[in-house]
Amino acid sequence: MNRTIFLLEELSMKAFLDEFLPRFIPDLDFLCIPHEGKQDLEKSISRKLRVFRKENIVVIRDNDGANCITVKKEMVNLCKKENRSDVLIRIACQELETWYLGAADILSQVYGCPKLAKLNRKAKYREPDRLSSPSSELVKLIPEFRKIEGARRMGRAMPVEKDRNFSRSFRVFMEGMERITQSKKPGKKSR
């Protein structure tokens, strides 16, 4: 299987994936490249696609209140300009912190805060992708939460089973990763 290059909006996603991916797909050879925000990521995509011509590419960015479908189309179009229709584009709706709120029971364990364990039973948190500012919600719930350190902690603890997370965007990310890693294994047809 070729190496997989992750082009990321920010450092916290790298911190999360560096911890999560070896547990989720143990044999995955990967490199995470963080950027300094959405604009930096989008400006670098063409150049990175030319440099990493033979590698699998995954682009992950937040949508931060924008329309997920529109954001994804824009990212797909950037990749098509480099003749790369095989790039996996994933949008964290609204932010990476949504993925943590989707696994409130794990968040509860990681931060030693038992009241969070049943958070996903509340209507507001049942579909965390609909929250307008997950990072603000997280700080209200866990005042000591810090972005990078929290990403590492959650990456180490996040369940690798899709059905254990209420965030649809996280489940879609996991499904996409399973699909590209399965299709790139020797003896499998690439899609």
Secondary structure, 3 states (H helix, E strand, C coil): CCCEEEEECCHHHHHHHHHHHHHHCCCCCEEEEECCCHHHHHHHHHHHHHHCCCCEEEEEEECCCCCHHHHHHHHHHHHHCCCCCCCEEEEECCCHHHHHHCCHHHHHHHCCCHHHHHHHHCHHHHCHHHCCCHHHHHHHHCCCCCHHHHHHHHHHHCCCCHHHCCCHHHHHHHHHHHHHHHHCCCCCCCC
